Protein backbone atom coordinates (compact mmCIF):
# COMPACT_ATOMS: atom_id res chain seq x y z
CA UNK A 1 0.00 0.00 0.00
CA UNK A 2 2.69 2.47 0.99
CA UNK A 3 4.90 1.48 -1.97
CA UNK A 4 1.96 1.95 -4.34
CA UNK A 5 1.21 5.40 -2.95
CA UNK A 6 4.85 6.46 -3.30
CA UNK A 7 4.93 5.12 -6.88
CA UNK A 8 1.78 7.04 -7.85
CA UNK A 9 3.10 10.20 -6.24
CA UNK A 10 6.45 9.90 -8.01
CA UNK A 11 4.72 9.21 -11.31
CA UNK A 12 2.46 12.23 -10.94
CA UNK A 13 5.33 14.56 -10.13
CA UNK A 14 7.52 13.20 -12.94
CA UNK A 15 4.74 13.40 -15.52
CA UNK A 16 3.89 16.94 -14.46
CA UNK A 17 7.52 17.98 -15.02
CA UNK A 18 8.18 16.12 -18.27
CA UNK A 19 4.89 16.80 -20.09
CA UNK A 20 5.49 20.55 -20.61
CA UNK A 21 9.08 19.88 -21.67
CA UNK A 22 7.92 17.33 -24.27
CA UNK A 23 4.96 19.54 -25.32
CA UNK A 24 2.51 16.79 -24.41
CA UNK A 25 -0.88 17.71 -22.87
CA UNK A 26 -1.28 16.40 -19.33
CA UNK A 27 -5.10 16.08 -19.42
CA UNK A 28 -4.91 16.41 -15.63
CA UNK A 29 -3.25 13.00 -15.36
CA UNK A 30 -0.44 14.32 -13.15
CA UNK A 31 -2.92 15.78 -10.67
CA UNK A 32 -5.00 12.61 -10.77
CA UNK A 33 -1.99 10.46 -9.94
CA UNK A 34 -0.99 12.71 -7.05
CA UNK A 35 -4.53 12.80 -5.64
CA UNK A 36 -4.79 9.00 -5.95
CA UNK A 37 -1.51 8.69 -4.07
CA UNK A 38 -2.81 10.93 -1.28
CA UNK A 39 -6.01 8.86 -1.01
CA UNK A 40 -3.94 5.69 -0.71
CA UNK A 41 -1.84 7.33 2.00
CA UNK A 42 -5.03 8.32 3.83
CA UNK A 43 -6.17 4.69 3.71
CA UNK A 44 -2.74 3.54 4.89
CA UNK A 45 -2.67 6.01 7.76
CA UNK A 46 -6.27 5.50 8.85
CA UNK A 47 -6.68 1.75 8.61
CA UNK A 48 -3.20 0.30 8.73
CA UNK A 49 -1.34 2.78 10.96
CA UNK A 50 -3.66 4.21 13.60
CA UNK A 51 -1.11 6.67 14.96
CA UNK A 52 -0.51 10.40 14.67
CA UNK A 53 2.84 10.37 12.83
CA UNK A 54 1.54 8.75 9.58
CA UNK A 55 -1.26 11.30 9.51
CA UNK A 56 1.35 14.07 9.79
CA UNK A 57 3.11 12.64 6.73
CA UNK A 58 -0.20 12.59 4.85
CA UNK A 59 -0.83 16.17 5.92
CA UNK A 60 2.56 17.27 4.57
CA UNK A 61 1.99 15.68 1.14
CA UNK A 62 -1.62 16.86 0.91
CA UNK A 63 -0.51 20.37 1.83
CA UNK A 64 1.98 20.43 -1.04
CA UNK A 65 -0.72 19.30 -3.46
CA UNK A 66 -3.18 21.95 -2.26
CA UNK A 67 -0.51 24.62 -2.48
CA UNK A 68 0.26 23.67 -6.10
CA UNK A 69 -3.26 23.15 -7.46
CA UNK A 70 -5.40 25.39 -5.22
CA UNK A 71 -3.26 28.31 -4.04
CA UNK A 72 -6.25 30.46 -3.09
CA UNK A 73 -7.60 27.72 -0.86
CA UNK A 74 -4.11 27.21 0.57
CA UNK A 75 -3.82 30.84 1.59
CA UNK A 76 -7.34 30.93 3.05
CA UNK A 77 -6.81 27.77 5.13
CA UNK A 78 -3.70 29.16 6.83
CA UNK A 79 -5.79 29.84 9.93
CA UNK A 80 -5.64 26.11 10.72
CA UNK A 81 -1.88 26.39 11.14
CA UNK A 82 -2.33 29.43 13.36
CA UNK A 83 -4.78 27.53 15.57
CA UNK A 84 -2.39 24.60 15.95
CA UNK A 85 0.60 26.79 16.81
CA UNK A 86 -1.47 28.84 19.27
CA UNK A 87 -2.54 25.68 21.07
CA UNK A 88 1.02 24.38 21.21
CA UNK A 89 2.37 27.68 22.52
CA UNK A 90 -0.03 27.44 25.46
CA UNK A 91 1.62 24.14 26.44
CA UNK A 92 5.31 25.04 26.35
CA UNK A 93 5.80 27.34 29.37
CA UNK A 94 3.53 25.47 31.87
CA UNK A 95 5.00 22.14 30.79
CA UNK A 96 8.59 23.26 31.29
CA UNK A 97 7.78 24.98 34.58
CA UNK A 98 5.98 21.96 36.03
CA UNK A 99 8.36 19.26 34.81
CA UNK A 100 11.51 21.11 35.85
CA UNK A 101 10.23 22.02 39.31
CA UNK A 102 8.91 18.52 40.02
CA UNK A 103 12.05 16.93 38.57
CA UNK A 104 14.52 18.95 40.65
CA UNK A 105 12.53 19.14 43.87
CA UNK A 106 11.39 15.54 43.62
CA UNK A 107 14.93 14.32 43.10
CA UNK A 108 16.37 16.40 45.90
CA UNK A 109 20.00 15.99 44.83
CA UNK A 110 21.15 19.50 43.90
CA UNK A 111 24.68 18.35 43.07
CA UNK A 112 23.36 16.37 40.11
CA UNK A 113 21.67 19.51 38.75
CA UNK A 114 24.96 21.40 38.65
CA UNK A 115 26.67 18.37 37.15
CA UNK A 116 24.04 18.17 34.41
CA UNK A 117 24.52 21.89 33.76
CA UNK A 118 28.22 21.80 32.90
CA UNK A 119 27.91 18.52 31.03
CA UNK A 120 25.08 19.91 28.91
CA UNK A 121 26.93 23.14 28.09
CA UNK A 122 30.09 21.23 27.17
CA UNK A 123 28.14 18.93 24.89
CA UNK A 124 26.23 21.83 23.31
CA UNK A 125 29.34 23.87 22.52
CA UNK A 126 31.24 20.96 20.98
CA UNK A 127 28.37 19.85 18.74
CA UNK A 128 27.36 23.35 17.58
CA UNK A 129 31.00 24.20 16.78
CA UNK A 130 31.23 21.11 14.57
CA UNK A 131 27.96 22.18 12.91
CA UNK A 132 29.48 25.58 12.13
CA UNK A 133 32.57 23.98 10.62
CA UNK A 134 30.47 21.67 8.41
CA UNK A 135 28.42 24.66 7.23
CA UNK A 136 31.55 26.63 6.34
CA UNK A 137 33.11 23.72 4.46
CA UNK A 138 29.90 22.98 2.53
CA UNK A 139 29.46 26.62 1.46
CA UNK A 140 33.09 27.02 0.42
CA UNK A 141 33.05 23.82 -1.64
CA UNK A 142 29.70 24.43 -3.35
CA UNK A 143 30.28 28.05 -4.54
CA UNK A 144 26.50 28.40 -4.68
CA UNK A 145 26.58 32.21 -4.54
CA UNK A 146 29.22 32.80 -7.22
CA UNK A 147 27.75 34.31 -10.38
CA UNK A 148 24.38 35.16 -8.84
CA UNK A 149 22.99 38.55 -9.89
CA UNK A 150 20.98 40.57 -7.41
CA UNK A 151 17.25 40.89 -8.19
CA UNK A 152 16.07 44.41 -9.06
CA UNK A 153 13.37 44.63 -6.44
CA UNK A 154 14.59 44.49 -2.87
CA UNK A 155 12.56 43.22 0.04
CA UNK A 156 12.68 45.05 3.34
CA UNK A 157 14.72 43.26 5.99
CA UNK A 158 14.59 43.69 9.77
CA UNK A 159 16.96 46.29 11.12
CA UNK A 160 16.73 45.33 14.78
CA UNK A 161 20.15 44.52 16.17
CA UNK A 162 20.57 41.13 17.86
CA UNK A 163 21.21 40.86 21.56
CA UNK A 164 24.79 41.50 22.64
CA UNK A 165 26.23 38.82 24.89
CA UNK A 166 25.84 41.01 27.99
CA UNK A 167 22.21 41.73 27.10
CA UNK A 168 21.58 38.08 26.35
CA UNK A 169 22.93 36.96 29.72
CA UNK A 170 20.77 39.55 31.46
CA UNK A 171 17.79 38.51 29.35
CA UNK A 172 18.13 34.91 30.52
CA UNK A 173 16.99 35.85 34.04
CA UNK A 174 13.28 36.69 34.42
CA UNK A 175 12.05 39.86 36.08
CA UNK A 176 8.43 38.66 36.16
CA UNK A 177 7.57 35.00 35.74
CA UNK A 178 4.02 35.77 34.59
CA UNK A 179 5.44 38.05 31.89
CA UNK A 180 7.95 35.38 30.86
CA UNK A 181 5.17 32.80 30.50
CA UNK A 182 2.95 35.21 28.58
CA UNK A 183 5.75 36.10 26.16
CA UNK A 184 6.85 32.49 25.75
CA UNK A 185 10.40 33.14 27.00
CA UNK A 186 11.39 29.49 27.35
CA UNK A 187 14.83 30.06 28.84
CA UNK A 188 13.54 32.55 31.42
CA UNK A 189 10.86 30.08 32.51
CA UNK A 190 13.50 27.33 32.72
CA UNK A 191 15.80 29.52 34.87
CA UNK A 192 12.91 30.39 37.21
CA UNK A 193 11.87 26.75 37.45
CA UNK A 194 15.48 25.73 38.11
CA UNK A 195 15.88 28.19 40.98
CA UNK A 196 12.41 27.51 42.35
CA UNK A 197 13.00 23.75 42.21
CA UNK A 198 16.31 24.15 44.04
CA UNK A 199 14.64 26.30 46.69
CA UNK A 200 11.79 23.82 47.05
CA UNK A 201 14.31 21.00 47.52
CA UNK A 202 15.77 22.91 50.49
CA UNK A 203 12.38 23.31 52.18
CA UNK A 204 11.46 20.67 54.80
CA UNK A 205 9.73 17.79 53.11
CA UNK A 206 6.44 18.20 54.96
CA UNK A 207 6.04 21.81 53.78
CA UNK A 208 7.33 21.16 50.27
CA UNK A 209 5.09 18.17 49.62
CA UNK A 210 1.88 20.12 48.68
CA UNK A 211 3.76 22.31 46.19
CA UNK A 212 5.53 19.28 44.76
CA UNK A 213 2.21 17.47 44.31
CA UNK A 214 0.82 20.56 42.56
CA UNK A 215 3.76 20.63 40.14
CA UNK A 216 3.45 16.91 39.44
CA UNK A 217 -0.30 17.26 38.87
CA UNK A 218 0.23 20.19 36.50
CA UNK A 219 2.85 18.19 34.62
CA UNK A 220 0.48 15.25 34.26
CA UNK A 221 -2.32 17.54 33.04
CA UNK A 222 -0.09 19.26 30.49
CA UNK A 223 0.97 15.92 29.01
CA UNK A 224 -2.72 15.02 28.67
CA UNK A 225 -3.31 18.45 27.11
CA UNK A 226 -0.53 17.71 24.63
CA UNK A 227 -2.19 14.45 23.64
CA UNK A 228 -5.39 16.34 22.77
CA UNK A 229 -3.59 19.04 20.80
CA UNK A 230 -1.70 16.46 18.75
CA UNK A 231 -4.96 15.39 17.14
CA UNK A 232 -4.95 18.77 15.39
CA UNK A 233 -1.35 18.37 14.20
CA UNK A 234 -2.11 16.81 10.77
CA UNK A 235 -4.44 19.70 9.90
CA UNK A 236 -1.91 22.24 11.11
CA UNK A 237 0.86 20.58 9.12
CA UNK A 238 -1.28 20.40 5.98
CA UNK A 239 -2.19 24.08 6.27
CA UNK A 240 1.42 25.14 6.84
CA UNK A 241 2.74 23.23 3.84
CA UNK A 242 -0.06 24.43 1.56
CA UNK A 243 0.48 28.07 2.52
CA UNK A 244 4.24 27.86 2.03
CA UNK A 245 3.98 26.30 -1.43
CA UNK A 246 1.21 28.69 -2.53
CA UNK A 247 3.14 31.80 -1.50
CA UNK A 248 6.54 30.71 -2.82
CA UNK A 249 5.51 28.93 -6.00
CA UNK A 250 7.05 25.73 -7.37
CA UNK A 251 9.95 27.36 -9.18
CA UNK A 252 13.21 28.17 -7.43
CA UNK A 253 16.17 30.05 -8.87
CA UNK A 254 19.12 27.91 -9.88
CA UNK A 255 21.55 29.31 -7.33
CA UNK A 256 19.05 29.17 -4.50
CA UNK A 257 18.15 25.62 -5.48
CA UNK A 258 21.82 24.69 -5.39
CA UNK A 259 22.20 26.28 -1.96
CA UNK A 260 19.11 24.41 -0.77
CA UNK A 261 20.46 21.04 -1.97
CA UNK A 262 23.88 21.70 -0.49
CA UNK A 263 22.27 22.72 2.81
CA UNK A 264 20.29 19.50 3.10
CA UNK A 265 23.34 17.48 2.05
CA UNK A 266 25.30 19.20 4.83
CA UNK A 267 22.53 18.35 7.31
CA UNK A 268 22.72 14.69 6.26
CA UNK A 269 26.50 14.75 6.66
CA UNK A 270 26.11 16.32 10.09
CA UNK A 271 23.63 13.68 11.19
CA UNK A 272 25.63 10.75 9.83
CA UNK A 273 29.11 11.98 10.82
CA UNK A 274 28.32 13.73 14.11
CA UNK A 275 24.98 12.78 15.66
CA UNK A 276 25.16 9.09 14.68
CA UNK A 277 28.69 8.58 16.13
CA UNK A 278 27.59 10.41 19.28
CA UNK A 279 24.66 8.00 19.66
CA UNK A 280 26.96 5.04 19.04
CA UNK A 281 29.55 6.28 21.54
CA UNK A 282 26.78 6.73 24.11
CA UNK A 283 25.65 3.14 23.36
CA UNK A 284 22.06 4.16 22.66
CA UNK A 285 19.68 1.69 20.96
CA UNK A 286 19.42 3.28 17.52
CA UNK A 287 16.17 1.70 16.36
CA UNK A 288 14.27 2.72 19.49
CA UNK A 289 15.88 6.16 19.43
CA UNK A 290 14.88 6.72 15.80
CA UNK A 291 11.35 5.57 16.54
CA UNK A 292 10.94 8.10 19.33
CA UNK A 293 12.66 11.00 17.53
CA UNK A 294 10.84 10.64 14.19
CA UNK A 295 7.53 12.07 15.40
CA UNK A 296 8.89 15.31 16.92
CA UNK A 297 11.25 15.74 13.95
CA UNK A 298 8.33 15.43 11.49
CA UNK A 299 6.37 18.08 13.39
CA UNK A 300 9.40 20.37 13.48
CA UNK A 301 10.07 19.86 9.75
CA UNK A 302 6.49 20.52 8.68
CA UNK A 303 5.75 23.49 10.94
CA UNK A 304 9.29 25.00 10.99
CA UNK A 305 8.63 25.81 14.64
CA UNK A 306 10.77 24.14 17.29
CA UNK A 307 8.30 24.98 20.03
CA UNK A 308 5.60 23.05 18.15
CA UNK A 309 7.67 19.89 18.55
CA UNK A 310 8.83 20.49 22.13
CA UNK A 311 5.90 18.89 24.01
CA UNK A 312 5.94 15.77 21.85
CA UNK A 313 9.74 15.60 22.04
CA UNK A 314 9.58 15.58 25.85
CA UNK A 315 6.93 12.86 25.80
CA UNK A 316 8.83 10.70 23.33
CA UNK A 317 12.17 10.98 25.09
CA UNK A 318 10.64 10.20 28.47
CA UNK A 319 9.09 7.13 26.87
CA UNK A 320 12.54 6.32 25.47
CA UNK A 321 13.89 6.22 29.01
CA UNK A 322 15.22 9.71 29.82
CA UNK A 323 14.22 10.70 33.37
CA UNK A 324 12.00 13.75 33.57
CA UNK A 325 14.46 15.68 35.75
CA UNK A 326 17.12 15.33 33.02
CA UNK A 327 14.70 15.87 30.17
CA UNK A 328 13.15 19.06 31.55
CA UNK A 329 16.60 20.57 32.07
CA UNK A 330 18.43 19.58 28.87
CA UNK A 331 15.79 20.21 26.18
CA UNK A 332 14.78 23.75 27.29
CA UNK A 333 18.45 24.71 27.62
CA UNK A 334 19.11 23.20 24.21
CA UNK A 335 16.52 25.49 22.63
CA UNK A 336 18.95 28.37 23.20
CA UNK A 337 22.35 26.65 23.33
CA UNK A 338 22.06 23.62 21.03
CA UNK A 339 20.57 24.85 17.75
CA UNK A 340 22.62 22.60 15.46
CA UNK A 341 20.58 23.17 12.31
CA UNK A 342 20.42 26.93 12.81
CA UNK A 343 24.16 27.33 13.38
CA UNK A 344 24.99 25.19 10.34
CA UNK A 345 22.62 27.28 8.22
CA UNK A 346 24.05 30.57 9.51
CA UNK A 347 27.57 29.55 8.51
CA UNK A 348 26.46 28.52 5.02
CA UNK A 349 24.32 31.60 4.51
CA UNK A 350 27.09 33.97 5.57
CA UNK A 351 29.59 32.49 3.10
CA UNK A 352 26.85 32.57 0.44
CA UNK A 353 26.36 36.30 1.06
CA UNK A 354 30.10 36.90 0.70
CA UNK A 355 30.14 34.94 -2.56
CA UNK A 356 27.23 36.92 -3.98
CA UNK A 357 29.00 40.15 -3.01
CA UNK A 358 32.25 38.89 -4.60
CA UNK A 359 34.08 39.29 -1.28
CA UNK A 360 36.79 36.77 -0.49
CA UNK A 361 36.84 35.65 3.13
CA UNK A 362 40.22 34.49 4.36
CA UNK A 363 40.76 31.83 7.01
CA UNK A 364 41.15 34.45 9.74
CA UNK A 365 37.95 36.21 8.71
CA UNK A 366 36.04 32.93 8.67
CA UNK A 367 37.31 32.08 12.15
CA UNK A 368 36.11 35.52 13.30
CA UNK A 369 32.80 34.81 11.61
CA UNK A 370 32.52 31.49 13.46
CA UNK A 371 33.05 33.23 16.79
CA UNK A 372 30.48 35.91 15.95
CA UNK A 373 27.90 33.36 14.84
CA UNK A 374 28.58 31.16 17.87
CA UNK A 375 27.85 34.09 20.18
CA UNK A 376 24.98 35.63 18.23
CA UNK A 377 23.14 32.35 17.69
CA UNK A 378 22.79 31.81 21.44
CA UNK A 379 20.05 34.43 21.50
CA UNK A 380 18.42 33.20 18.33
CA UNK A 381 15.34 31.81 20.06
CA UNK A 382 14.35 35.09 21.70
CA UNK A 383 14.62 37.49 18.74
CA UNK A 384 11.84 37.87 16.13
CA UNK A 385 13.02 36.70 12.68
CA UNK A 386 16.22 35.88 14.49
CA UNK A 387 18.14 34.15 11.70
CA UNK A 388 17.98 37.19 9.45
CA UNK A 389 18.89 39.46 12.36
CA UNK A 390 21.96 37.36 13.17
CA UNK A 391 22.99 37.33 9.51
CA UNK A 392 22.72 41.12 9.34
CA UNK A 393 24.77 41.55 12.50
CA UNK A 394 27.50 39.22 11.25
CA UNK A 395 27.56 40.94 7.87
CA UNK A 396 28.05 44.25 9.63
CA UNK A 397 30.91 42.83 11.71
CA UNK A 398 32.66 41.54 8.58
CA UNK A 399 31.80 44.71 6.62
CA UNK A 400 29.79 42.80 4.05
CA UNK A 401 26.81 44.33 2.23
CA UNK A 402 23.43 43.40 3.65
CA UNK A 403 21.55 43.37 0.32
CA UNK A 404 22.49 39.77 -0.66
CA UNK A 405 20.79 38.53 2.53
CA UNK A 406 17.45 39.52 1.02
CA UNK A 407 17.61 36.91 -1.73
CA UNK A 408 17.66 34.16 0.91
CA UNK A 409 14.09 35.07 1.86
CA UNK A 410 12.77 33.16 -1.15
CA UNK A 411 13.82 29.76 0.17
CA UNK A 412 14.02 30.57 3.86
CA UNK A 413 10.84 28.63 4.58
CA UNK A 414 12.28 25.47 3.00
CA UNK A 415 15.58 25.99 4.80
CA UNK A 416 13.76 26.60 8.06
CA UNK A 417 12.07 23.22 7.92
CA UNK A 418 15.40 21.40 7.68
CA UNK A 419 17.19 23.40 10.34
CA UNK A 420 14.21 23.13 12.73
CA UNK A 421 14.03 19.35 12.33
CA UNK A 422 17.79 19.14 12.94
CA UNK A 423 17.45 21.30 16.05
CA UNK A 424 14.76 18.97 17.39
CA UNK A 425 16.76 15.82 16.61
CA UNK A 426 19.89 17.31 18.19
CA UNK A 427 18.10 18.25 21.40
CA UNK A 428 16.36 14.87 21.70
CA UNK A 429 19.71 13.12 21.27
CA UNK A 430 21.35 15.49 23.76
CA UNK A 431 18.84 14.56 26.46
CA UNK A 432 19.54 10.85 25.92
CA UNK A 433 23.32 11.37 25.91
CA UNK A 434 23.29 13.43 29.11
CA UNK A 435 21.04 10.84 30.78
CA UNK A 436 23.45 8.09 29.72
CA UNK A 437 26.39 10.21 30.90
CA UNK A 438 24.68 10.59 34.26
CA UNK A 439 24.00 6.85 34.40
CA UNK A 440 20.24 7.31 34.78
CA UNK A 441 18.99 6.31 31.30
CA UNK A 442 16.38 3.57 31.53
CA UNK A 443 15.96 1.28 28.55
CA UNK A 444 12.60 -0.02 29.74
CA UNK A 445 10.38 0.34 26.66
CA UNK A 446 7.22 0.74 28.77
CA UNK A 447 6.84 4.29 30.21
CA UNK A 448 5.85 4.45 33.84
CA UNK A 449 3.80 7.65 33.46
CA UNK A 450 0.23 6.83 32.30
CA UNK A 451 0.05 10.11 30.34
CA UNK A 452 3.16 9.17 28.41
CA UNK A 453 1.84 5.67 27.81
CA UNK A 454 -1.39 7.13 26.47
CA UNK A 455 0.53 9.40 24.11
CA UNK A 456 2.63 6.53 22.80
CA UNK A 457 -0.51 4.49 22.07
CA UNK A 458 -1.92 7.23 19.80
Steps between C-alpha positions, in 0.01 A plus 500: 500500500769747599721401204206547263425845639864606465508366142185692403632816661835470323327431170274802537787733581719364219222520242415854606863604444566314175171568318560875448859433394384245240204721395255225591161592654460369854118468491519533879666159527781632721252646748292183490801285583600725789146509641474120469828469688370724779180293527707183530710664771181599683386137488843385618507747787140449609459125476848355512686748723268643764755746636560873471835497316370338175220755493761777528676357194169495312437858607839610365443341157139618477611851592749506213230387258254765620767767478577405138148448364286724724714792618201715595365226723849449643529863602148509646553184708811639670291568810515127579876528542455804722255310721739207538799719586293705746393184680856370514635830631260476794665170598869590491549730802273313750647167392859612550419672829320198645738230378815685604372591846368150571814341355747702708301519822386140475854378448644708780863459393615851407853385417368302204331814364829689490671197350237480226548872435870491414469172313217639288685823418816309408305270272309790342811704421690209346213389276399850384864585420523191279173607334652840422809340349290269279295799382813697411656209312179426307456864393863540396496180294165561329558862381122535486508881514764559232353651184163585654361839395299702748127532422382852413230522762622486857297373791512683830704321765487543878737760635477404866842419639542161669564473870858564608644232725461719810137572411437135425635388837284759674202396289534140617386594852129584538377817666138380508414134458145577385642728230751233397222242464278741308780589258610139459855565625599135535844557649371749758232253609764225521730719715211587734396136524861398566540746787153432637559124486831540683333715765215252536752218547646691797161540669408236762327212331171541685460861382629435149276201435179695406688719251677197357168319455361809325794507258469128430125535443553793263762300312263206464220729378723672245606166352131410466441843344778426252334174401180689413680770303689242295174393339501838325860460381424344157267789413753754621777334301286482186409868529861606557632309200220620272554864596876479451474344154223739390693811603840391368397322182654180363790663319826581675796688356795286399743640755250486783410145402867407509538659843191313619635163380842566648339602830302178529805298395696672778223415748519134395878506540461657843252236610700207364848623599421675829166405655518131402853449645390683815207259538730204438759624750223545757387141425141602430262253330474659156175342384310602813661844494400556137147385574459753779672790320318464166169643621636824652736543203208469254304765690803729509567449127142566393426797726854651505434581865714333765253584774230307312707184540616560858207340688504188284880483519484498881235228495690284253834528676347422838345193340845419360635490854633849581400599855278805520746693718766465227258554215345819638845651552683401180236563231399854611867596533566349159241729342743788557840328513471197270351623172705275271296557185484876550874540557583286196263709288643829629852398400389397151286808449777737606750352253226508234451873562874560464504304174209698358677823597825374341683540832771248579505388862838384623554234765539762773180676397309172496627415848380844615169429331472168685553674833243768416242245389568280803427793731213654305316172446465446875226762506337377183192361673401828664527740204222538239618383155820418681692327221484804275591727791807290581603497134473879483705543816773267375506672162549831676786358708675371187414817304299309243202653318162407642312497167594140402330376819166599349516239225505225764143591595368309199605160632520581869182306572644184342830552680318561826331162486833318476679700766202473739482122460876479561466716811231267634700185422813649658321594821326162530835325457664737749249407770570129446878552499497706820275241667741225394794712618329538836432126514124546538375400152239226523458271202164370619278536192184540711462855644401516863295820462143418384482828304811406307368150440177646366692727264710213369186296427359774273 
